[in-house]
Amino acid sequence: MTVTASDARSLATHLATLDADALADLFAARAVSPTSTWADFFDVAEGLLEPAQLARAVATVTDHEVAALRDALAADRAVDDPADLAARALVAPDGTVYAAVADAVRAAEPVAPASVFTGAPESDAAVAERVFGSAASLADLLHSAAKAPLARIGTGALSASDRRRLVESGAVATAEDADRLVAIADLAGLLVGVGERSWMVTNAGLDWLRRRTAERWDLVAHSLRTQLPPALRSDGGGWRATEEWAGAHPFDPAWPDRIAELAALWVQWGILGPDGTPSGWARRFAAGGEADLAALQALLPHEVDKVYLQNDLTAIAPGPLEPQLDLRLRTMARRESRAQAATYRFTAESIGAALAGGETAASLTDFLTTLSLTGVPQPLAYEIERSATRHGRLRVGPDAKGHTRISGDPDLLEALAVDQALRPLGLLHDGTHLLSRSGVDTTFWMLSDARYPVLAVNIDGEPRALDRHHVGEDEHSAPTALTQYRTLVERLQANSSADTDAAWLERELDQAVRTRAVVTLDVRMPDGSTREVTVEAAGLGGGRLRGRDRAADVERTLPLSSIISVRPA
């Protein structure tokens, strides 16, 4: 595979005309290292046309682009509609295929396509059942992440311990389901990776939890469609026929695994059936339109707005509880079963957590009275009153000096001072109260988790509600291409010459000097005529080339301004 001087020169000239953003986007598309030592656009052009770089670049070429390149090469013409290929420096802006790219395409071996969408067709009712299960499982996963971030490993996947915990709790059916739902939530912006150690729910994720099942499906489905790889998108905003997905990147060895994972996500979410056919409500969606949510809603279980409160401190919902009601009920009761008839259990700890989050005995009773089909049973009313009476015997808030102060029942303060589990708070006696070296929120939740009856207050001693949701930033914090490549782009633009012809000539002469090459020069003589001179290049400096003229066996010094062109002898 050969990098021709004309191709490299043409590409370098084109690169010099691009703005900073376009250059950075090109480097990102070609997976260029941001720490590359390229000094000028000629270095870049030669680097992008090198065999190793092109081998990686050819893997990004789609099946449609491969066909366009092969048709152009077979007919010895330029590629039609070359914008996408030119943006990755695989063809010239006019569609001319660079010789090195032509060699790379001819030499590339197609990879064996993945086997995807090999399942049997399913009815819309069966797909809707999967939609309901996946949406419910994702909701449970997000609720879990809101209470405490989910652990992730170096690859970005969910940790084995959290996968096992989610399976054992009934939130998901299998560990594979957990991984797929985390991937779906990440693509939809409902979860965000924080560093390399955790997944956190986003504000968009909390908002998603307040929506009905059909709306939940629609929001995620739109995100999945928007983030489809370009090779799978159709002109109308939908996607290509699914039987074409496996071969969309014929030279990419990573594509079979990638497309198999993507297909599994789309089937899991009920956009496609196991055979790759869009579900009935998603047929217009497949073409770029909107899904028929009314058709989906008709196939989903009916959501209810009432529960049966039992004497054993449980609440039984006779169907899927409306999301807003479910969200609030979970703040005061622990969900135990995840069938369509869900069960919630009230405990002293769960009621105490609701009180710590800002509820009062009156607000809890009013909500449950409205929610219940059977009123509030005496045992539950008693537990609420007992927890409310006990709640607030310890108060945590800032003092005038900005310290975290704990005040309240002297006996409980003494218990705190000797509780080894609270040692991280660094508690110190200060008169009739304790001071903590941790912040108010950290101190409050640590005491609450240790089941102390604690109340958060402001500097004036007035109660205030704390929100324990662990929320990450909604936007993924990946840097823009220009941010990533700014140093390289600025160096190249600073070294760019307005006269690219002269710069290229000087580069060719410099390379000839470095290798002591014998070259033929076209030299403009004082009388305006042109003469060929063959020399062994020996030195370059001060605007002049030194070299031994082989024919006359003398050393000549030629002004660079007189040299029109250079080529190997």
Buried (B, 14 or more C-beta within 10 A) or exposed (E): BEBEBEBBBBBBBBBBEBEBEBBBBBBBBBEBEBEBEBEBBBBBBBBBBEEEBBBEBBBBBBBBBBEBBBEBBEEEEBBEEBEBBBBBBBBBBEBBBBBBBBBBBEEBEEBEBBEBBEEEEBEBEBBBBBBBBBBBBBBBBBBBBBEEBBBBEEEEBBBEEBBEBBBEEBBBEEBEBBBBBBBBBBBBBBBBBBEEEBBBBBBBBBEBBEBBBBBBBBBBBBBBBEEBBEBBBEEEEBBBEBEEBBBBBBBBEEBBEBBBBBBBBBBBBBBBBBBBBBBBBBBEBBEBEEBBBEBBBEBBBEBBEBBBBBEEBBBBBBBBBBBEBBBBBBBBBBBBBBEBBBBBBBBBEBBBBBBBBBBBBEEBBEBBEEBBEEEBBEBBBEBBBEBBEEBBBBBBBBEEEEEBBBBBBEEBBEBBEEBEEBEEBEBEEEEEBBBBEBEBBBBBBBBBEEEBBBBBBEEEEEBEEBEBBBBBEBEEEEEEBBEBBBEBBEBBBEBBBEEBEEBBBBBBBEBBBEEEBBBEBBBBEEEEEEEEBBBBBBEBEEEBBBBBBEEEEEEBEBEBEBBEBBEEB
